[in-house]
Amino acid sequence: MPAERESTYSADWIQIAADDFRRVPRRLAEGDASDAAFHLQQALGKYLKGFLLSRGWKLERIHDLRALLEEAAKHEPSLKKFRRLCAEVTAYYVQERYPFFGAKPDCEEVKTNFEQARELVKFIDELTESND
């Protein structure tokens, strides 16, 4: 059976990102800050990739939201205002995947970043809809 290839369609990435994003408040309600943080990082990565794909970007395997945001800001400079958010949320990936790499986030921290991420998600949704 041939290996499946990752989609290069912006809408596919946005849809999967939305699924991850919806998981965040559920995990927070359960008190699972670690899983909520992981899904937040995954969601923002996929939203940024979806945006970039809508602008002709060649798909890359990358989990660093800071790098994705810098690339996205080349197309939409106003995205730069999300640098701090992307730096904080990128750390969640490392904290989840590597043992003993600093303190795990707590629910309040993840909730704060989730609320800020809503603005980024809304902005990306508007930008990708206008580019379809």
N, C-alpha and C positions, 0 to 999 in steps of 0.2 A: 504494500500500500504506500503510495507516494506521500511524503511529508507535506502537510498543509503549509501554505505560505501565509504570512501575516497580511492582512488587508492594508491597502494603501488608500482606502476611501475615508475621507474625513468623517463622514456621517457614522461609519462603523465605530470609529474610535470615540466619537462624542457619545454614542449610545452606551458603550461599555463603560465609559467614564461616569455617565449619569448613574448607572447601576452601582458602581463603587461609591459614588458620592451619597446615594440614598442609604447605604449601609452605615455610614458614619454615625448619624444620630441614634440609630438602633443599637449600635455597639456602645455608645456613650450611655444610653439608658440602662443597659445591662451592667454598666460599670467596667467595661472592658476597654480601657484607654489605649492599650497597646494595639489591639486589633482596629480600633477606630482610627488611630494614627496611621496605621499601615494603609487602610482603605482610603484615607484622605490623601496620602502621598500618591497612591496608585491613581486615584481619580484625577488629581491635578496633572500628573504626568500624561495621562491619556487625553485630557482636555487640551493641554498644550500641544501634544503631537497631532491631535485632530485639527487644531488651528493651523499648525505649520503645514500639514498635508494639504489643507485648503489653499495654501499659498504656494504650492509646488515643491515643497521640501521633500527630500529623499529620506524615507524612513530610516531611523537609526535605533539601535538598541542602547538606550541611555535612560538612567533613572535619576540623574541629577537635574532637579527642577530649575536650579539656577542657570545651568547651561541651556536648557530648553527655553527658559524665559528670555535669556539674552538673544537667542536666535529669533524668538517670536517678536522681540522688541525691534528688530531690524525691519519688520513689516508694520508694526504698530507700536511706536515709541511710548505711547501712554501706558503700556503694560509695565514699564520700568517701576511704577509705583508699588508693584507686588514683589519686589526683590526681597524684602525682609521676610515676608510670608514664605516665599519659595525656599529661602535659606533654612528657615526653621523646619519646614515640612520635609525637606530633603533629609534632614537628620533622622527623621522617623524611620526611613528605609534602612539606614545603617543600624540604628538601635534595634530594630526588629530582626534583622538578618544576622547580626554578629553578637555573640554573647559577651557580656561584661563590657560593652561599649557605652559607658556613661549611664546616667540615670534614665529610666523610662519616663515618658511623659505621663502627666496625670490628666484626669478627665477635664478639669477646668482649662488647662493649657490647650488641649485638643479642641475643646468647645470654642475657645476664643479664636483659634486659627480656623476652625470650620466656619465660624461666622464671617471672618474676613475673606475666606475662600469663596463664600457665596457671591461676593462682588466680582471676583475674578471669573467665576463660572458664568455668571450672567453676562459679563462683558464678552467672553469668548463665544457664548451662544449667539449673542447679537452679531458679532463679527463674522462668524461662520455662516449664519443665516443670510447675511447681506452679500456673502460671496458666492452663494449657490446659484 
